[in-house]
Amino acid sequence: MQPFHPFVQYPFDQQPEQTTTSRYMVSMFNPVELLRQPVTFPFSGRTAKNRFLKSAMSERLATFSNFDPCGRGQPTEELVRLYETWAKGDIGIIVTGNIQIKKDHLEATGNTIIDKDLPSVYLREWTEVARAAKSQGSLVIGQLSHPGRQVSINIQPYPEAPSDVEQPSIGGVLFGQPMPLTKDGIKDIVNRFAYAAFVLHRAGFDGVQLHVAHGYLLSQFLTTTTNMRTDEYGGSLVNRAQIILETIAAIRQAVQSPSFIISVKLNAQDSAPQGLCIEESIMVAKLLEIAGVDFIEVSGGAYEQNIRSSRDKPYTVETREGYFVEYAEILRSNLDLSKVVATGGFQTSQGMADAVLRGAADIIGLARPLTAEPLLVRDILRGEKNRAKGDKFPESPMLRFVASAAQIAEIGNGQDITDFDNAFHVARFIAKMQKEIPAAISEALFS
Ligand SMILES: Cc1cc2nc3c(=O)[nH]c(=O)nc-3n(C[C@H](O)[C@H](O)[C@H](O)COP(=O)(O)O)c2cc1C
């Protein structure tokens, strides 16, 4: 007789015998019941209404002017509409796309920006975004970021970074030779993060997330290949983490509210030779816990490897979904208080609940599934769906990334969302992209 597993949907005529324990497990670990559980954060004391988090996705719906940096970064009506839509999706925590802290150091054109040097910090507009995202009881967190060396040369020919290690070009995008930050420059960056958090707090956000993943500035500091400094911000791991710890302290000082959530998105490993490894990220996670970080969202890779969406992960031995589950499990087992969010590749409610059940995550992060179906979480929690919509893309992380970006724009503009589970729509999209950004698309298709 095969052992009974609570998540397996057995054919009607092949039901294994259920023991008292397995029956108990079914009622205890019904995937939906498990995912519906609220999560209380250890330091802020705030509670998310369920175990779902909408992971950060760069919306690129803010104003942008090439020639006038002061005409950049303002949240638009489209952005508000996007968050109104996600709010209806019953998601426990909504994290915004990366908000930049300097008007001329951007991840992409159309990024939102909170920069004290702009004529306005857009408090009224941010208050609208917070109101929209919180309208159905979600916690809303603003992700704060600086691209460091990962900024297109068209936006910033003189990037600032821990050291002068150039970012190799990718998908036709070129990057400038970075200039190492001075100590005053580092202090200025720390203060800018704190100021942006202060503005978001005033606008009604429940917290912030520092982007310490995917090869952006704070993650460049952690990695020895991009941080060659010999001062107190380089060398030992504690030194390399110093800018992050100073930023957290500065945010607390600026916001002055113990219930304001501070979280971090962290690479569990960089997937690059001599990049951050899991042993180092465990140490960093412990430092973050000591600093009072409520939750750590586990991700991996960098722009260079385009890995944040890749399915090819060394630790995901038998996996199917949840790329970073094994890493999240290792990090979580080394933490006592901070909660862990696993993000990347989740598709089914069973796979999500499984990650929670095995102790790998307290919360499940979803990004691309929520651009195809903004109400997916609500539908899962109502028992109306048990998996995310598939897609008919060739196995190309970059294309799936661009497709999600297009869906974000559609939601923001109030248009119908393109169904990429339809091969015709996929073919049409690829043809359109090939016309618009041929280099990036051919690289994506053949990489
Ligand atoms: C269009 C798009 C934009 C993204 N922008 C960000 C971002 O601003 N900050 C970030 O930390 N991750 C960003 N990501 C990565 C996602 O948060 C997430 O880590 C990744 O997509 C894997 O999760 P998924 O498999 O559920 O999509 C982005 C992903 C997509 C598809």
The ligand as an SDF file (V2000), in Angstrom:
LIG
                    3D

 31 33  0  0  0  0  0  0  0  0999 V2000
    8.9700   42.8100  -14.5810 C   0  0  0  0  0  0  0  0  0  0  0  0
    9.7910   42.4590  -13.3730 C   0  0  0  0  0  0  0  0  0  0  0  0
   10.3730   43.4660  -12.6300 C   0  0  0  0  0  0  0  0  0  0  0  0
   11.1310   43.1370  -11.4820 C   0  0  0  0  0  0  0  0  0  0  0  0
   11.6220   44.1530  -10.7160 N   0  0  0  0  0  0  0  0  0  0  0  0
   12.1910   43.8530   -9.5180 C   0  0  0  0  0  0  0  0  0  0  0  0
   12.5190   44.8900   -8.6120 C   0  0  0  0  0  0  0  0  0  0  0  0
   12.2610   46.0710   -8.8380 O   0  0  0  0  0  0  0  0  0  0  0  0
   13.0970   44.5380   -7.4360 N   0  0  0  0  0  0  0  0  0  0  0  0
   13.3580   43.2250   -7.1180 C   0  0  0  0  0  0  0  0  0  0  0  0
   13.8570   42.9510   -6.0330 O   0  0  0  0  0  0  0  0  0  0  0  0
   13.0440   42.2290   -7.9630 N   0  0  0  0  0  0  0  0  0  0  0  0
   12.4480   42.5050   -9.1270 C   0  0  0  0  0  0  0  0  0  0  0  0
   12.0360   41.4950   -9.9470 N   0  0  0  0  0  0  0  0  0  0  0  0
   12.2570   40.0830   -9.5240 C   0  0  0  0  0  0  0  0  0  0  0  0
   11.0410   39.5380   -8.7860 C   0  0  0  0  0  0  0  0  0  0  0  0
   10.7760   40.2570   -7.5950 O   0  0  0  0  0  0  0  0  0  0  0  0
   11.2370   38.0640   -8.4100 C   0  0  0  0  0  0  0  0  0  0  0  0
   12.3260   37.9560   -7.5260 O   0  0  0  0  0  0  0  0  0  0  0  0
   11.4660   37.1740   -9.6410 C   0  0  0  0  0  0  0  0  0  0  0  0
   10.6250   37.5570  -10.7210 O   0  0  0  0  0  0  0  0  0  0  0  0
   11.1830   35.7060   -9.3220 C   0  0  0  0  0  0  0  0  0  0  0  0
    9.8650   35.5290   -8.8380 O   0  0  0  0  0  0  0  0  0  0  0  0
    8.6940   34.9070   -9.7800 P   0  0  0  0  0  0  0  0  0  0  0  0
    9.2140   33.5870  -10.2690 O   0  0  0  0  0  0  0  0  0  0  0  0
    7.5060   34.7480   -8.8700 O   0  0  0  0  0  0  0  0  0  0  0  0
    8.4800   35.8480  -10.9000 O   0  0  0  0  0  0  0  0  0  0  0  0
   11.3150   41.7780  -11.0900 C   0  0  0  0  0  0  0  0  0  0  0  0
   10.7270   40.7770  -11.8780 C   0  0  0  0  0  0  0  0  0  0  0  0
    9.9680   41.0930  -12.9870 C   0  0  0  0  0  0  0  0  0  0  0  0
    9.3120   39.9950  -13.7820 C   0  0  0  0  0  0  0  0  0  0  0  0
  1  2  1  0
  2  3  1  0
  2 30  2  0
  3  4  2  0
  4  5  1  0
  4 28  1  0
  5  6  2  0
  6  7  1  0
  6 13  1  0
  7  8  2  0
  7  9  1  0
  9 10  1  0
 10 11  2  0
 10 12  1  0
 12 13  2  0
 13 14  1  0
 14 15  1  0
 14 28  1  0
 15 16  1  0
 16 17  1  0
 16 18  1  0
 18 19  1  0
 18 20  1  0
 20 21  1  0
 20 22  1  0
 22 23  1  0
 23 24  1  0
 24 25  2  0
 24 26  1  0
 24 27  1  0
 28 29  2  0
 29 30  1  0
 30 31  1  0
M  END
$$$$
